Amino acid sequence: MQVAMKNFIIRLLVVAAVMAVLSLLVFSRLPDTWTTPAWPYLLLFFVASNLILYTLYAKAQAKKLSKFANFFMLATFLKLVVYLAIIVVYLLFYRDDVVPFVLTFFIYYVVFTALEVMSVSKSAK
């Protein structure tokens, strides 16, 4: 289990570094109206949430498969609810940053969810 966690952390940090570089490149070329000042915080948030969730998934995998499947579905649902709440709360306070924030959030969500699903399915085999 420790090897799988170490491999996940390495992959997570590599993906985060690639996303940080890509974000810097893209946001440096876009006008300010299409960039969100929250992108570094979003990146850190996704790294932290993926690390926490993967740790919980790894602990749940040690139990019965049916318990892991239930936990995975419940965690995914709760993750979506928390992510939606974060978007809504942020947008209540920063209405002028709606489009850039949501686009950045969505791109990070897709990338980090793909990493999470690939890692969990790989460790489940």
C-alpha distance (Angstrom), angle and dihedral (degrees) to the residues before:
residue distance angle dihedral
M1 . . .
Q2 3.79 . .
V3 3.81 91.8 .
A4 3.80 91.4 52.5
M5 3.81 90.9 49.7
K6 3.80 92.1 48.2
N7 3.81 90.9 49.2
F8 3.79 91.1 48.6
I9 3.80 92.6 50.5
I10 3.80 90.8 50.3
R11 3.82 91.6 49.0
L12 3.79 91.0 45.3
L13 3.80 92.7 52.1
V14 3.81 92.3 46.1
V15 3.81 91.5 50.8
A16 3.81 90.4 46.4
A17 3.81 91.3 50.6
V18 3.82 91.8 48.4
M19 3.79 91.0 48.2
A20 3.82 91.0 48.2
V21 3.81 92.0 52.3
L22 3.80 92.5 45.1
S23 3.80 90.9 47.6
L24 3.78 91.6 50.5
L25 3.79 91.4 49.4
V26 3.79 95.2 46.0
F27 3.79 96.4 42.1
S28 3.80 92.7 47.2
R29 3.82 89.7 58.5
L30 3.80 98.7 42.3
P31 3.80 125.0 81.2
D32 3.81 115.8 -101.9
T33 3.79 91.6 -106.6
W34 3.82 89.5 65.6
T35 3.79 97.1 46.9
T36 3.77 129.9 78.1
P37 3.78 122.0 -145.4
A38 3.80 88.3 -147.5
W39 3.82 96.5 69.3
P40 3.83 96.8 101.8
Y41 3.79 90.1 50.4
L42 3.80 90.8 47.7
L43 3.78 89.6 51.9
L44 3.80 92.0 51.3
F45 3.79 90.3 45.3
F46 3.81 92.5 53.9
V47 3.81 92.5 46.5
A48 3.81 91.6 50.4
S49 3.80 95.1 44.2
N50 3.81 92.7 47.7
L51 3.78 91.5 49.0
I52 3.80 92.1 50.0
L53 3.80 93.6 45.1
Y54 3.80 93.9 47.1
T55 3.80 89.9 51.1
L56 3.79 89.9 52.2
Y57 3.81 91.2 45.7
A58 3.81 90.6 51.7
K59 3.80 91.0 52.3
A60 3.81 91.2 47.4
Q61 3.81 91.8 49.6
A62 3.79 89.6 61.0
K63 3.80 87.7 66.1
K64 3.79 129.2 62.1
L65 3.80 118.5 -46.8
S66 3.79 92.9 -119.7
K67 3.80 91.1 54.6
F68 3.79 90.4 49.1
A69 3.80 92.2 50.5
N70 3.80 91.3 50.1
F71 3.79 91.8 46.4
F72 3.81 92.2 48.0
M73 3.81 92.5 52.4
L74 3.80 92.9 45.1
A75 3.80 92.5 46.9
T76 3.80 91.4 48.9
F77 3.80 91.2 51.0
L78 3.80 92.7 47.7
K79 3.79 90.8 46.2
L80 3.80 90.8 54.7
V81 3.81 91.3 48.6
V82 3.81 92.2 49.6
Y83 3.81 92.0 46.2
L84 3.80 90.8 50.1
A85 3.80 90.7 48.8
I86 3.80 90.7 51.5
I87 3.79 91.2 51.1
V88 3.80 92.9 48.2
V89 3.80 94.6 46.7
Y90 3.81 92.7 47.0
L91 3.77 92.2 48.2
L92 3.80 92.2 49.1
F93 3.80 89.2 60.5
Y94 3.83 99.6 35.0
R95 3.79 107.1 37.0
D96 3.81 93.6 161.7
D97 3.81 90.9 60.6
V98 3.82 97.5 57.4
V99 3.80 103.7 116.3
P100 3.82 99.9 38.3
F101 3.81 92.8 44.7
V102 3.80 95.2 48.6
L103 3.83 93.0 45.1
T104 3.80 91.9 48.9
F105 3.80 91.5 45.3
F106 3.81 91.3 49.5
I107 3.81 94.1 49.4
Y108 3.80 92.3 48.3
Y109 3.80 90.1 45.2
V110 3.80 92.8 53.9
V111 3.80 93.9 46.3
F112 3.79 96.8 46.0
T113 3.80 94.1 41.0
A114 3.80 89.7 53.0
L115 3.80 89.4 51.5
E116 3.80 91.2 47.6
V117 3.81 95.0 49.0
M118 3.81 93.2 45.7
S119 3.81 91.6 48.8
V120 3.80 95.2 46.2
S121 3.81 93.1 46.5
K122 3.80 90.7 46.7
S123 3.80 93.0 51.0
A124 3.82 91.4 45.3
K125 3.81 91.8 62.6
